[in-house]
Amino acid sequence: MERLTARFKDVLGRFASGVTVITSIDGEGPAGFSCQSFSSLSLDPPLVLFCVSKSSTSWPRIAATGRFAVNILAADQQDVCRAFAVSGADKFAAVDWTRSPYGTAHLEGALATVDCHVADVHDAGDHLIVIGAVRELRDGRDHPPLLFFRGAYAQAAVR
Ligand SMILES: Cc1cc2nc3c(=O)[nH]c(=O)nc-3n(C[C@H](O)[C@H](O)[C@H](O)COP(=O)(O)O)c2cc1C
């Protein structure tokens, strides 16, 4: 099993992706976690998805609000990604963020934000597949994206 896990991570890690931070705000304050499994799903109606580990401590708080924002990270936001990948930490202390009209947290410097309400959640192994119905799309900074590839941060050769 350990060999399979290592092989799975090694092979699947060859699929490069962008990186996002999924957020919401409940009575305790903002909650969020780094997430690379984000994807667009449907144009009509507009849907997106991400996969979250059943061990996530932020997800139950986000799920209870029924909404989330996807913050698409820029190449110079590695530190933000690292901060939001630590369970239980005060993740929002080190970043500038604002409360959106939808009750989610928008991180300063993101390339774009996608606000959604939780449309569906499917069980899938040790993760959940979360489907979001898009409420608002917002452009952010014009900057290259942050990428994750083979367990490390990478940058795309784009403007
Ligand atoms: C680049 C990167 C991508 C990640 N993608 C995901 C993901 O798609 N789904 C997920 O559940 N966790 C993902 N994680 C791990 C979570 O961010 C991490 O487990 C975090 O501690 C969860 O925090 P929480 O317990 O506050 O929810 C990723 C971490 C990094 C660094």
PDBQT file of the ligand as one rigid body, heavy atoms in Angstrom, charges set to zero:
ROOT
HETATM    1  C1  LIG A 201      -0.409  23.060  -3.539  1.00  0.00    +0.000 C 
HETATM    2  C2  LIG A 201      -1.394  22.422  -2.607  1.00  0.00    +0.000 A 
HETATM    3  C3  LIG A 201      -2.589  21.899  -3.102  1.00  0.00    +0.000 A 
HETATM    4  C4  LIG A 201      -3.533  21.319  -2.248  1.00  0.00    +0.000 A 
HETATM    5  N1  LIG A 201      -4.705  20.857  -2.776  1.00  0.00    +0.000 NA
HETATM    6  C5  LIG A 201      -5.633  20.297  -1.941  1.00  0.00    +0.000 A 
HETATM    7  C6  LIG A 201      -6.873  19.837  -2.472  1.00  0.00    +0.000 A 
HETATM    8  O1  LIG A 201      -7.149  19.913  -3.660  1.00  0.00    +0.000 OA
HETATM    9  N2  LIG A 201      -7.780  19.302  -1.585  1.00  0.00    +0.000 N 
HETATM   10  C7  LIG A 201      -7.511  19.200  -0.245  1.00  0.00    +0.000 A 
HETATM   11  O2  LIG A 201      -8.368  18.719   0.505  1.00  0.00    +0.000 OA
HETATM   12  N3  LIG A 201      -6.333  19.619   0.270  1.00  0.00    +0.000 NA
HETATM   13  C8  LIG A 201      -5.406  20.175  -0.546  1.00  0.00    +0.000 A 
HETATM   14  N4  LIG A 201      -4.217  20.605  -0.039  1.00  0.00    +0.000 N 
HETATM   15  C9  LIG A 201      -3.928  20.388   1.372  1.00  0.00    +0.000 C 
HETATM   16  C10 LIG A 201      -4.669  21.341   2.287  1.00  0.00    +0.000 C 
HETATM   17  O3  LIG A 201      -4.440  22.700   1.930  1.00  0.00    +0.000 OA
HETATM   18  C11 LIG A 201      -4.152  21.078   3.722  1.00  0.00    +0.000 C 
HETATM   19  O4  LIG A 201      -4.470  19.760   4.068  1.00  0.00    +0.000 OA
HETATM   20  C12 LIG A 201      -4.703  22.025   4.749  1.00  0.00    +0.000 C 
HETATM   21  O5  LIG A 201      -3.983  21.788   5.923  1.00  0.00    +0.000 OA
HETATM   22  C13 LIG A 201      -6.126  21.801   5.104  1.00  0.00    +0.000 C 
HETATM   23  O6  LIG A 201      -6.389  22.730   6.111  1.00  0.00    +0.000 OA
HETATM   24  P1  LIG A 201      -7.653  22.621   7.008  1.00  0.00    +0.000 P 
HETATM   25  O7  LIG A 201      -7.485  21.456   7.931  1.00  0.00    +0.000 OA
HETATM   26  O8  LIG A 201      -7.696  23.938   7.710  1.00  0.00    +0.000 OA
HETATM   27  O9  LIG A 201      -8.815  22.415   6.088  1.00  0.00    +0.000 OA
HETATM   28  C14 LIG A 201      -3.267  21.212  -0.866  1.00  0.00    +0.000 A 
HETATM   29  C15 LIG A 201      -2.052  21.721  -0.363  1.00  0.00    +0.000 A 
HETATM   30  C16 LIG A 201      -1.129  22.323  -1.223  1.00  0.00    +0.000 A 
HETATM   31  C17 LIG A 201       0.155  22.860  -0.651  1.00  0.00    +0.000 C 
ENDROOT
TORSDOF 0
